[in-house]
Amino acid sequence: MGTELLAPLDLAFWHLESDAHPMHLGALAVFAPAPGPGAAPDHVLELLRTRAAAIPRLRMCVRDVLLPVGGAAWTVDKDFDVHRHVRRVAVDDGDFMAGATRLAGELMEQPLERGLPPWQLYLIGGADGGPFAVLVKLHHALADGMRAVAIGAGIFDEIAAATRPAPRGRPAVPPRSWLPDPREMAGMALGRIGEVGRALGVGASVVRAGRLDLRSTAFTAPSSGTRRLATADLDATALQRIRRAEGGTANDILLAVVAGALRRWMAGRGEALPGTGPRALVPVSRRRPGGAITGNRLSAYLLDLPVGAADPRERLRAVRAAMDRNKAAGPLKGAGAVAVLADQLHPLAHRFGAPLAANAARMLFDLLVTSVPLPRSALSLAGCPLSALYPMAPLARGQSLAVALSTYGGRVHVGLVADGKALPDLDRLAAAVGEEFAELEALVTGDLRSGARAPEPVT
């Protein structure tokens, strides 16, 4: 049977996983009732199963291979049963969104079963004819956030109707043997020499980015293995107004909002505000247009979130200046080079070095803040319109908070994932995100009405 080798970074994510640190991405998609009588839950469940089974990538599981030593490959699961992967769970809470969010957090605690294709879909239903949600879990080895969206989009009416299903039981990409062609060996050897040089340079950048003064904070508490999920919604039109007035990118503004929300939340807890940080890891995609649909092509930037700055616009200017410096330096500098470094390492390094790498994450960053792009067109499932999609990122070992953002339907949907014991008040942090955004918008709107010019960025 043909196989497709896991790329080095995918293999790293596969071996970084433990029971207390599952390495799956998630998304909570919320659907409004369809016009008319609505979709019956059994119909929606069967539709999900049919469409998921038609996505070839979701039939693939991970198997060890002989060569390269320590490597693994994607191979078709001969005993694939979609019923193992798509299930229905009920929400008893009178407030559907609160109940769905609580249940999604509990389901995100559970690692995906090894030996099976590493994904799960849960249909979270309330009353018949009412709103419902779909929780998607995909292992990080399967795809990064951008490609997870591309894979999972096959469940929607608009994508399923436009996509011709691949032959049953065959992989989505041309299979690759685990045994290299002899004619490729010379090229592989020469390429390996170049990779060693690149790895040394990247490794030096990672070492320089590391911190020796590790501080114990709510973001770096020992892991309990529990998960909590909270959400926030922001106005995308207001985001663009702020961008036009203040400059920078939409991502700069959202990072500044996260910094301000952390400031509010820490002050509410009675915690002293740090002089610098906390430090965020901000992933960026290294994909090229038309690239492979699977696997991870990631780098990242380091950003000390300016929670010590009292003025929201001062925080925004500090974020913008820091991100501009990151972009000018490029993806091989700082902690972002960890992902690039993983692409240069032998499979054995990932297999045996995963525990060390997992523990080193705390030396590099305190929390993750990532943006996930979504299609701009309207989406639906069984005729029920998608009203919100909250992305969820995994937690690294030694960290307690990850923030993911996506824009859809004129709203910015924020998904916060936290260790349940370290951050039991995650709902308060989610509320602080909305409060901070509202204050920044009010400040900018007031300036626009008075005719004041936007301040120049700090250099």
C-alpha positions in Angstrom: 0.0 0.0 0.0 1.3 3.5 -0.9 2.2 5.8 1.9 3.0 9.5 2.4 5.8 10.3 4.8 5.1 12.7 7.6 7.1 15.9 7.1 9.5 16.7 10.0 7.3 19.3 11.6 4.3 17.1 11.4 6.3 14.3 13.0 7.3 16.8 15.8 3.7 17.5 16.6 2.9 13.8 16.6 5.6 13.0 19.2 5.0 16.2 21.3 1.6 14.8 22.4 0.9 13.3 25.8 -2.3 12.6 27.7 -2.1 15.9 29.5 -1.1 17.8 26.4 -3.2 16.7 23.4 -1.9 18.2 20.2 -5.2 18.7 18.3 -6.6 21.9 16.8 -10.3 22.6 17.3 -13.1 24.7 16.1 -16.6 25.3 17.4 -18.9 26.0 14.5 -22.3 27.4 15.6 -25.3 27.1 13.3 -28.6 29.0 13.4 -31.9 27.2 12.7 -32.8 26.8 9.0 -35.8 28.8 7.7 -39.0 26.7 7.9 -39.2 23.5 9.9 -35.5 23.2 10.3 -33.1 20.2 10.0 -33.7 17.1 12.1 -30.6 16.2 14.3 -30.5 12.7 12.8 -30.4 14.1 9.3 -27.6 16.5 10.2 -25.6 13.7 11.9 -25.9 11.5 8.8 -25.0 14.3 6.5 -21.8 15.0 8.6 -20.9 11.3 8.4 -21.4 11.1 4.7 -19.4 14.2 3.9 -16.6 13.4 6.3 -16.2 9.9 4.8 -15.9 11.5 1.4 -12.8 13.6 2.4 -9.9 11.3 1.5 -7.5 12.9 4.0 -9.8 11.9 6.8 -9.3 8.2 6.0 -5.6 8.4 6.7 -3.9 7.2 9.9 -0.3 7.3 11.1 1.9 4.2 10.9 5.6 3.8 11.8 7.9 3.0 8.8 11.3 1.2 8.5 13.0 4.1 6.6 13.8 6.7 7.5 14.6 5.3 10.9 12.2 6.9 13.4 9.9 8.1 10.7 6.2 7.6 10.2 3.8 7.8 7.3 0.2 8.5 6.5 -1.6 5.4 5.2 -5.2 4.6 4.4 -7.1 3.0 7.3 -8.3 -0.3 5.8 -10.9 -0.6 8.6 -12.1 3.0 8.5 -15.5 3.5 10.1 -16.9 7.0 10.1 -19.2 6.2 13.0 -16.1 6.1 15.3 -15.3 9.7 14.4 -18.7 11.5 14.1 -20.9 11.4 17.2 -23.8 13.3 18.6 -23.9 14.8 22.1 -26.7 16.6 23.8 -26.6 19.9 25.7 -28.8 20.0 28.8 -28.0 23.7 29.7 -30.9 26.1 29.2 -28.4 28.5 27.7 -27.4 26.7 24.5 -24.2 28.7 23.8 -23.0 28.4 27.4 -23.7 24.7 27.4 -22.1 24.1 24.1 -19.0 26.0 25.1 -18.7 24.1 28.4 -19.1 20.7 26.6 -16.6 21.6 23.9 -14.0 22.4 26.6 -14.5 18.9 28.1 -14.3 17.2 24.8 -11.1 19.1 23.9 -9.4 17.5 27.0 -9.6 14.1 25.4 -6.7 13.0 23.2 -7.5 11.5 19.8 -7.1 7.8 19.7 -3.9 6.6 18.1 -4.1 4.0 15.5 -7.2 5.6 14.0 -7.4 8.6 11.6 -6.7 11.5 14.1 -9.8 13.5 14.0 -13.3 13.7 15.6 -16.5 15.6 14.8 -19.2 16.1 17.5 -22.7 17.3 16.7 -23.7 19.3 19.8 -27.5 19.7 19.7 -30.0 21.5 21.8 -33.7 21.4 21.3 -35.0 20.2 17.9 -35.4 23.0 15.5 -33.1 25.2 17.5 -29.4 26.2 17.1 -26.7 23.5 17.1 -22.9 23.4 16.9 -20.3 21.1 15.4 -17.0 20.7 17.3 -14.1 19.7 15.0 -10.9 18.2 16.3 -8.0 17.6 14.0 -4.5 16.5 15.1 -1.9 19.2 14.5 0.2 16.6 12.6 -2.6 16.5 10.0 -2.6 20.2 9.3 -1.9 23.7 10.5 -4.8 26.1 11.1 -5.0 27.2 7.5 -5.1 23.6 6.1 -7.4 22.4 8.8 -9.9 24.9 7.5 -9.4 23.6 4.0 -9.9 20.0 5.1 -12.9 20.7 7.4 -14.7 22.9 4.8 -15.9 19.7 3.1 -18.7 19.4 5.6 -20.4 22.6 4.4 -23.2 22.6 1.9 -21.5 25.0 -0.5 -18.1 23.2 -0.5 -19.6 19.7 -0.7 -21.8 20.6 -3.7 -18.8 22.1 -5.6 -16.4 19.2 -4.8 -16.2 16.0 -6.7 -15.6 13.2 -4.3 -12.3 11.3 -4.8 -12.3 7.5 -5.4 -13.2 5.7 -2.2 -10.4 4.6 0.0 -7.6 6.5 -1.9 -5.4 9.3 -0.4 -5.9 12.9 -1.3 -2.4 13.3 -2.7 -0.2 11.0 -4.8 1.1 8.2 -2.5 4.8 8.1 -1.7 6.7 5.0 -0.8 8.6 4.9 2.4 11.6 3.6 0.5 13.4 6.4 -1.4 14.2 5.9 -5.1 18.0 5.1 -5.4 18.3 8.0 -7.9 17.2 10.4 -5.2 19.8 9.4 -2.7 22.6 11.6 -4.0 20.4 14.6 -4.1 19.1 13.8 -0.6 22.7 13.6 0.7 23.6 17.0 -0.8 20.4 18.5 0.5 21.2 17.2 4.0 24.5 19.0 4.1 22.7 22.3 3.4 20.1 21.5 6.0 22.7 21.0 8.7 24.1 24.5 8.0 20.6 26.0 8.1 19.8 24.1 11.3 22.8 25.5 13.1 21.9 29.1 12.2 18.3 28.6 13.2 19.3 26.8 16.4 21.5 29.8 17.4 18.5 32.1 16.9 16.3 29.9 19.2 19.0 29.9 21.9 19.3 33.7 21.8 15.5 33.9 22.1 15.3 31.7 25.2 14.8 33.1 28.7 16.6 32.0 31.8 14.5 34.1 34.2 11.4 31.9 34.2 8.7 33.5 36.1 5.7 31.6 37.6 2.5 33.2 36.3 -1.0 32.1 35.7 0.0 31.4 32.1 2.8 29.0 33.1 1.2 27.0 35.9 1.7 23.2 36.0 -0.7 21.4 33.7 -3.8 19.8 35.2 -4.9 18.2 31.9 -8.2 20.0 32.1 -9.5 22.4 29.5 -11.9 25.4 29.6 -13.2 27.2 26.5 -14.5 30.8 26.4 -15.5 33.0 23.4 -15.8 36.6 22.5 -17.2 38.4 19.4 -15.9 41.7 18.0 -17.3 43.9 15.2 -15.1 43.5 12.0 -16.4 46.8 10.6 -15.2 48.6 13.7 -11.9 46.8 13.4 -11.4 48.3 9.9 -12.3 51.7 11.2 -9.6 51.4 13.9 -7.1 50.2 11.2 -7.8 53.1 8.9 -7.3 55.6 11.7 -4.3 54.1 13.5 -2.5 52.2 10.7 -0.9 48.8 10.9 -2.6 45.5 10.2 -5.8 44.0 11.6 -3.6 41.4 13.3 -1.7 44.2 15.1 -4.9 45.6 16.4 -6.2 42.2 17.6 -2.8 41.6 19.4 -3.1 44.9 21.1 -6.6 44.1 22.2 -5.4 40.8 23.7 -2.7 42.7 25.5 -5.2 45.2 26.9 -7.6 42.4 27.9 -4.8 40.6 29.8 -4.0 43.9 31.6 -7.7 44.3 32.7 -7.9 40.6 33.7 -4.6 40.7 35.7 -5.7 43.9 37.5 -9.0 42.4 38.3 -7.2 39.4 39.9 -5.0 41.8 41.9 -1.8 40.7 40.1 1.1 43.1 39.7 1.6 44.1 36.1 4.9 43.0 34.7 7.4 45.4 33.3 7.6 43.4 30.1 5.5 40.6 28.7 3.9 38.2 28.9 5.5 36.9 25.8 3.3 35.6 23.0 4.1 33.3 20.1 2.4 34.5 17.0 2.3 31.8 14.3 2.6 32.8 10.6 2.2 30.6 7.6 5.0 29.8 5.2 2.8 28.4 2.6 2.9 29.3 -1.0 -0.2 29.6 -3.2 -1.2 26.2 -4.6 0.9 24.3 -2.1 -0.1 20.9 -0.6 -3.3 20.8 1.3 -1.9 18.8 4.2 0.9 19.1 6.7 2.3 22.1 8.5 4.2 25.0 7.0 4.7 27.3 9.9 7.0 29.9 11.4 6.2 32.4 14.2 7.1 35.7 15.7 7.8 36.5 19.3 6.0 39.5 20.9 6.2 40.9 24.4 2.6 42.0 24.9 2.7 45.6 26.4 0.3 45.0 29.3 2.2 47.6 31.3 1.1 50.4 29.0 -2.0 52.2 30.3 -3.2 53.8 27.1 -4.8 51.5 24.5 -3.3 53.4 21.6 0.1 53.3 23.1 -0.3 49.5 23.4 -1.3 49.4 19.7 1.7 51.5 18.6 4.1 49.2 20.7 2.6 46.1 19.1 2.8 47.5 15.6 6.5 48.6 16.0 7.4 45.2 17.4 5.7 43.3 14.7 7.3 45.5 12.0 10.7 44.6 13.5 9.8 40.9 13.5 8.7 41.0 9.8 11.9 42.9 8.9 14.1 40.3 10.6 12.3 37.4 8.9 11.1 33.9 9.9 14.5 32.5 10.9 14.9 34.7 14.0 13.7 34.2 17.5 11.3 31.6 18.8 9.5 31.3 15.5 12.6 29.5 14.2 11.6 26.5 16.4 9.1 25.4 13.7 11.7 26.0 11.0 14.3 24.1 13.0 12.0 21.1 13.2 11.9 20.9 9.5 15.7 20.4 9.5 15.9 17.6 12.0 16.1 13.8 11.5 13.0 11.8 12.5 14.9 10.2 15.4 15.5 13.6 16.9 11.7 14.1 17.0 11.0 10.6 18.4 13.5 10.8 21.3 13.8 14.6 21.7 10.1 15.4 22.0 10.0 15.5 25.8 12.9 17.9 25.9 11.4 20.1 23.2 8.1 20.1 25.0 9.6 21.3 28.2 11.6 24.0 26.4 8.5 25.8 25.2 8.1 27.7 28.5 11.6 29.2 28.0 10.5 30.8 24.8 6.9 32.0 25.2 4.0 32.3 27.7 1.0 32.0 25.5 -0.1 31.5 21.9 -2.0 34.1 19.9 -3.0 33.0 16.4 -5.3 34.1 13.6 -7.1 31.5 11.4 -8.4 32.7 7.9 -11.9 31.6 6.9 -13.7 31.7 3.6 -15.5 35.0 3.0 -18.6 33.5 1.4 -21.6 32.5 3.5 -21.6 28.8 4.6 -24.3 26.4 5.8 -24.9 22.9 6.9 -28.2 21.1 6.0 -29.5 24.5 5.1 -28.7 26.0 8.5 -26.5 29.1 8.2 -23.2 29.2 10.0 -23.4 32.0 12.5 -20.0 31.8 14.2 -16.8 29.8 14.1 -14.5 29.9 17.1 -11.0 28.4 16.5 -9.1 26.7 19.3 -5.4 26.1 19.5 -3.6 23.5 21.5 -1.7 24.3 24.8 2.0 23.6 24.9 3.5 21.9 27.9 3.9 24.4 30.8 1.5 26.9 29.3 -2.1 27.6 30.3 -3.6 29.9 27.6 -4.0 30.0 23.9 -6.0 32.6 22.0 -7.2 32.0 18.4 -9.2 34.5 16.2 -11.1 34.2 12.9 -13.2 36.6 10.9 -16.6 35.5 9.4 -19.9 37.2 8.6 -18.7 40.6 9.7 -17.6 39.4 13.1 -14.2 38.5 14.6 -14.8 35.3 16.6 -12.3 34.8 19.5 -11.7 31.3 21.0 -9.8 31.1 24.2 -8.5 27.7 25.4 -7.1 27.4 28.9 -6.0 24.9 31.5 -9.2 24.6 33.6 -7.5 24.7 37.0 -4.9 27.4 36.2 -7.5 29.8 34.7 -10.9 29.0 36.2 -12.0 32.6 35.5 -11.4 32.4 31.8 -14.9 33.8 31.1 -13.7 37.1 32.8 -10.8 37.2 30.4 -13.1 36.7 27.4 -15.3 39.6 28.7 -12.2 41.7 29.0 -11.5 41.2 25.3 -14.8 42.8 24.4 -14.3 45.6 26.9 -10.9 46.4 25.6 -12.0 46.4 22.0 -14.9 48.7 22.8 -12.6 51.2 24.6 -10.2 51.3 21.7 -13.0 51.8 19.2 -14.4 54.6 21.4 -11.1 56.4 21.6 -10.6 56.2 17.8 -14.2 57.2 17.0 -13.8 60.2 19.3 -10.6 61.2 17.5 -12.3 60.8 14.1 -15.2 63.0 15.2 -12.9 65.7 16.5 -10.7 65.6 13.4 -7.6 64.6 15.4 -4.8 62.8 13.4 -3.6 59.4 14.2 -0.3 59.4 16.1 2.9 58.4 14.3 4.0 54.8 15.1 6.9 54.4 17.6 10.2 53.5 15.9 
